[in-house]
Amino acid sequence: MNEKIKAKIITVFFVLFIFGFAVLGLVIKDREFSDMENRLLAQSPEVNSETILNGEFQDKLESYLADQMPLRDELFSLKVDYERIMLKTHQNGVYFCDDGYIIQDYKENRAQLDKNTGYINSFVQKVDVPVTFMLVPTASSVLSDKLPVGCMNDDQLETVMYVKNALDEKISFVCPTERLVDASKNVQVFYRTDHHWNANGAAEGYLALMDAIGEKPSEVYLSGGYDYDTFKGEFYGTLYSKAPSAIQRADTFYAPKNPDGNYNVEFAKEQENPKTLIGMYDVTKLEKKDKYATLFGGNYSHITIHSNAKNDERILVIKDSYANAVLPYLADSFSTIDVVDMRYYHMEEKTVSELIKSTGASRVIMLYNVDFFNSDNNFLWLD
């Protein structure tokens, strides 16, 4: 076959490929949400003289075409598979690690850390109850031995020490690093495909918290009475969405269930109330990609958990999503827990310090993971 014929064949295939995608783009209905990426997708932009002249239309059109490209998820996964086969170890903010782990990279943001510790220190001056702050290292630190050679991550333990030294002395600081490292030698404490710790890791956090506040773990925990198989299911998490691959092993999602527990979860805003709750779990999320959202149905500005725990002390937990996996354990230790997420608790009728006084909470627990605390800018709402 001469070179001219080869060139013509390649040209024909190329044209058919482009034409085929154009036709698919016209035929296939636009998607509003990507389960793979867990986000809303760009929709067709509005066309008028103003949006064209100010460049808004062009920018939105570019995002729209990228988000609505036919076979977008499949092509992205194919690209990831190719790069993994070529032994590339870092892509889209994650590392491909030993034992099938995908671990998020970490770069310390000292300026944001200073802001966040400053907001917390200011908040503590306004409350008259004990405040315990737990800062949880992620898999980047706890499972650092699984990271590939040449990994350029910053040291999360340096961040932990910096935050500890920057916080007001009134705050009781706790970091469960040693517990997590020791536990990881025998059981899995972080999901392989998600940035959260699993039920085993959260249990270590719970034990560290109870020790820090001078309380014993619940009777059901000490007796080994939890059933962990109730919500068992295959799980591909947030880090998988950053680098989906056909060769990636799935996680197993599970959560503790106390057969003798009795729970009632109140949502401060009625429209946020999940459709179905069994105890503290929204079982409808088990059918979704983000199974971690089974824990309380996701994240909300303010919820209150009532339980039949013997300790009738009321506490307030200020948290990120890592706390969601710890709250089922805490609910068996405290009969009433108010839970506030500063990402959504904005411009409310009461400030957090006012909420503490109005509810009669006897202590505050703040629980965050290092990645989140290093980047989040919602702590300003504490004041």
C-alpha positions in Angstrom: 0.0 0.0 0.0 1.5 3.3 -1.1 1.8 6.4 1.1 -1.0 8.3 -0.7 -3.6 5.5 0.0 -2.5 5.3 3.6 -2.9 9.1 4.0 -6.4 8.9 2.4 -7.5 6.1 4.8 -6.3 8.0 7.8 -8.0 11.1 6.6 -11.3 9.3 6.1 -11.2 7.7 9.5 -10.3 11.1 11.1 -13.3 12.8 9.3 -15.7 10.0 10.3 -14.4 10.2 13.9 -15.0 13.9 14.1 -18.3 13.7 12.2 -19.5 10.8 14.4 -18.8 12.8 17.6 -20.6 15.8 16.1 -23.7 13.7 15.4 -23.6 12.1 18.8 -23.4 15.6 20.4 -26.6 16.6 18.6 -28.5 13.3 19.3 -27.5 12.6 22.9 -29.4 14.7 25.5 -27.2 17.0 27.6 -26.5 15.7 31.1 -27.1 17.9 34.1 -25.0 15.9 36.6 -22.0 13.7 36.5 -22.1 10.8 39.0 -18.5 10.0 38.1 -17.3 13.5 39.0 -20.0 14.2 41.6 -20.7 17.7 40.2 -23.2 19.7 38.0 -22.2 19.9 34.4 -22.2 23.1 32.3 -25.3 23.7 30.3 -25.8 25.4 26.9 -24.9 29.1 27.4 -27.3 31.9 26.6 -26.5 33.8 23.4 -26.9 37.5 23.1 -24.8 40.5 22.1 -23.8 41.3 25.7 -22.4 37.8 26.5 -20.6 37.7 23.2 -19.0 41.1 23.5 -17.8 40.6 27.2 -16.4 37.1 26.4 -18.8 35.3 28.8 -20.4 33.3 26.0 -17.1 32.0 24.7 -15.9 30.9 28.2 -19.2 29.2 29.0 -19.3 27.5 25.5 -15.8 26.0 26.1 -17.0 24.6 29.4 -20.2 23.4 27.9 -18.5 21.5 25.1 -16.0 20.0 27.4 -18.6 18.8 29.9 -21.1 17.5 27.3 -18.6 15.8 25.1 -20.0 12.3 24.1 -18.4 9.4 25.9 -16.6 11.9 28.1 -16.3 9.5 31.1 -15.3 6.5 29.0 -12.6 8.4 27.2 -11.2 9.9 30.4 -11.0 6.4 31.9 -9.3 5.1 28.8 -6.7 7.9 29.2 -6.1 7.0 32.8 -5.7 3.3 32.0 -3.1 4.1 29.3 -1.1 6.3 31.6 -1.2 3.7 34.4 0.0 1.1 32.0 2.8 3.5 31.1 3.7 3.5 34.8 2.7 7.2 35.4 2.2 7.6 39.1 0.6 11.0 39.4 -2.5 12.4 37.6 -5.1 15.1 38.3 -4.0 15.6 41.9 -3.7 12.0 43.0 -1.0 9.3 43.2 -1.4 5.7 42.2 0.0 3.8 45.1 0.8 0.3 46.4 -2.0 -2.1 47.3 -4.4 -0.4 45.0 -4.6 2.9 46.9 -5.3 6.2 45.2 -3.9 9.0 47.5 -4.5 12.7 47.2 -1.4 14.9 46.9 -0.7 17.5 49.6 0.8 20.9 49.5 0.7 23.0 52.7 -1.0 26.4 52.5 0.5 28.3 55.5 -1.4 31.5 54.8 -4.8 29.6 55.0 -3.7 27.8 58.1 -3.0 31.1 59.8 -6.4 32.4 58.9 -8.2 29.3 60.1 -6.4 29.1 63.4 -7.0 32.8 64.0 -10.8 32.4 63.5 -10.8 29.5 65.9 -8.9 31.3 68.5 -11.3 34.2 68.3 -14.2 31.9 68.5 -12.9 30.2 71.7 -12.8 33.5 73.5 -16.5 33.8 73.1 -17.5 30.4 74.6 -17.5 29.2 78.2 -17.4 25.5 77.6 -14.4 23.1 77.0 -13.3 23.0 73.3 -11.5 19.9 71.9 -9.9 20.2 68.4 -9.1 17.0 66.5 -6.9 17.3 63.4 -6.8 14.1 61.4 -3.9 13.3 59.0 -5.1 11.7 55.8 -3.8 8.6 53.9 -1.0 10.9 52.5 0.6 10.8 56.0 -0.7 7.6 57.6 0.0 5.4 54.6 3.0 7.3 53.3 4.9 4.0 52.9 2.5 3.2 50.0 3.3 6.4 48.0 5.4 6.0 44.9 9.1 6.8 44.8 9.7 10.5 44.1 6.4 11.7 45.6 6.5 15.4 46.2 4.0 15.7 49.0 4.5 18.1 51.9 4.7 16.6 55.4 1.2 16.6 57.1 2.7 16.0 60.5 4.6 19.3 60.2 1.2 20.9 59.5 -0.3 19.2 62.5 2.5 20.6 64.8 2.2 24.1 63.3 -1.6 24.1 63.9 -1.2 22.7 67.4 1.3 25.5 68.3 -0.9 28.2 66.7 -4.1 27.3 68.6 -5.1 29.0 71.8 -4.0 27.2 75.0 -7.6 26.9 76.1 -8.1 24.4 73.3 -7.5 20.7 74.0 -5.7 19.4 70.9 -5.7 15.8 69.7 -4.3 14.1 66.7 -4.9 10.3 66.2 -1.8 9.7 64.0 -0.2 6.9 66.1 -3.6 5.2 66.6 -4.2 5.2 62.8 -0.7 4.1 61.9 -0.8 1.2 64.4 -4.3 0.1 63.3 -3.3 0.3 59.6 -0.9 -2.6 60.2 -3.8 -4.9 60.8 -6.9 -3.4 59.2 -7.8 -1.0 56.4 -8.4 2.5 57.9 -8.8 4.6 54.8 -10.7 3.8 51.6 -8.6 3.0 48.6 -10.6 5.1 46.2 -11.9 7.9 48.5 -10.3 10.6 50.6 -12.2 9.7 53.7 -11.3 7.3 56.5 -13.5 4.2 56.8 -15.3 2.8 59.8 -12.1 1.4 61.2 -10.3 4.7 60.9 -13.2 6.6 62.4 -13.3 4.2 65.4 -9.7 5.1 66.1 -10.7 8.8 65.9 -13.6 8.1 68.3 -11.3 6.4 70.8 -8.8 9.3 70.7 -11.6 11.8 71.3 -13.0 9.9 74.2 -9.6 9.7 75.8 -9.0 13.4 75.2 -12.2 14.4 77.0 -11.8 11.9 79.8 -14.8 9.7 78.9 -14.9 5.9 78.4 -16.0 4.5 75.1 -19.6 3.3 74.9 -20.7 -0.1 76.2 -21.6 -1.3 72.7 -18.2 -0.4 71.4 -16.4 -2.1 74.3 -18.5 -5.2 74.0 -18.0 -5.5 70.2 -21.7 -5.2 69.7 -21.7 -3.3 66.4 -22.9 -4.9 63.1 -20.8 -3.6 60.3 -22.4 -5.6 57.5 -25.8 -3.9 57.3 -24.8 -1.3 54.7 -22.1 -3.3 52.9 -21.6 -2.4 49.2 -19.1 -1.8 46.4 -17.8 1.7 46.5 -15.8 3.9 44.1 -15.0 7.2 45.9 -14.0 10.8 45.2 -10.4 10.0 44.3 -11.5 7.4 41.8 -13.4 10.2 40.1 -10.2 12.2 39.7 -8.6 9.2 37.9 -11.2 6.5 37.0 -9.7 3.3 35.7 -11.0 -0.1 34.6 -8.2 -1.8 36.5 -9.0 -0.1 39.8 -10.2 -2.3 42.7 -13.4 -1.2 44.3 -13.7 -0.4 48.0 -16.2 -1.9 50.4 -18.5 0.6 52.1 -19.7 -0.3 55.6 -20.8 1.5 58.7 -21.5 0.5 62.3 -25.0 -0.3 63.4 -26.0 -0.7 67.0 -28.8 -3.2 67.2 -30.0 -1.7 70.5 -29.6 1.9 69.4 -32.5 4.2 69.0 -31.9 7.4 67.0 -33.8 10.5 65.7 -32.1 13.0 63.5 -33.6 16.5 63.2 -32.6 18.7 60.3 -32.6 22.5 61.0 -33.9 23.2 57.5 -36.9 21.0 56.6 -36.0 21.0 52.9 -32.7 19.3 53.6 -34.4 16.3 55.3 -33.5 13.1 53.5 -36.4 11.0 52.2 -35.5 7.9 54.1 -33.5 7.4 57.2 -32.9 4.2 59.2 -31.3 5.4 62.4 -28.6 7.8 61.2 -28.3 6.4 57.7 -29.9 7.4 54.4 -30.1 4.1 52.7 -31.2 5.6 49.4 -27.5 6.7 49.0 -26.4 3.1 48.8 -27.8 3.1 45.2 -25.6 6.1 44.3 -22.0 6.4 43.5 -21.2 8.4 46.6 -22.0 5.8 49.2 -20.2 7.8 51.9 -23.3 10.1 51.8 -25.2 7.2 53.4 -23.9 8.7 56.6 -26.7 11.2 57.5 -27.5 11.7 53.7 -24.5 14.0 53.3 -23.5 17.3 54.8 -25.9 19.9 56.3 -25.6 23.3 58.0 -27.1 22.0 61.3 -28.5 18.7 62.4 -29.3 17.4 65.9 -28.9 13.7 66.7 -31.0 12.3 69.6 -30.2 8.8 70.9 -30.9 6.5 73.8 -27.3 6.8 75.1 -27.1 6.8 78.9 -25.1 10.0 79.1 -27.6 12.8 78.8 -24.8 15.4 78.2 -25.5 17.6 75.1 -22.5 18.4 73.0 -21.8 20.4 69.8 -19.6 19.0 67.0 -18.2 21.5 64.4 -16.9 19.5 61.5 -16.0 18.5 58.0 -17.2 15.2 56.4 -14.6 13.2 58.3 -16.7 13.6 61.3 -19.7 11.9 59.6 -18.1 8.5 60.1 -17.3 9.2 63.8 -20.8 10.5 64.7 -22.4 7.0 64.8 -20.0 6.1 67.6 -20.4 9.4 69.4 -24.2 9.0 69.3 -23.9 5.9 71.5 -21.9 8.0 74.0 -24.0 11.2 74.1 -27.8 11.4 74.0 -27.9 14.7 72.2 -25.4 16.0 69.6 -25.7 19.2 67.6 -23.7 19.1 64.4 -22.6 22.2 62.5 -20.8 22.4 59.2 -19.4 25.8 58.6 -19.5 25.3 54.8 -23.2 25.7 55.0 -23.8 27.5 58.3 -23.8 31.0 56.9 -25.8 34.1 57.9 -27.9 32.0 60.4 -30.1 33.5 63.1 -27.6 32.5 65.7 -23.9 32.6 65.6 -22.2 29.3 66.7 -21.4 30.8 70.1 -25.0 31.8 70.5 -26.1 28.3 69.5 -24.0 26.8 72.2 -25.7 29.0 74.8 -29.2 28.4 73.5 -28.9 24.6 73.3 -27.1 24.3 76.6 -24.2 22.3 75.1 -21.6 21.4 77.7 -18.7 21.0 75.4 -17.5 21.6 71.8 -15.7 19.1 69.6 -14.1 20.4 66.4 -13.1 17.6 64.0 -11.3 18.2 60.7 -8.9 16.5 58.4 -5.6 18.1 57.5 -6.4 18.5 53.8 -9.6 20.3 54.5 -8.2 22.5 57.3 -5.3 23.4 55.0 -7.6 24.7 52.2 -11.1 25.6 53.5 -12.1 29.3 53.8 -15.4 29.0 55.7 -14.0 29.4 59.3 -14.7 33.1 59.1 -18.3 32.2 59.7 -17.5 31.1 63.2 -17.5 34.7 64.2 
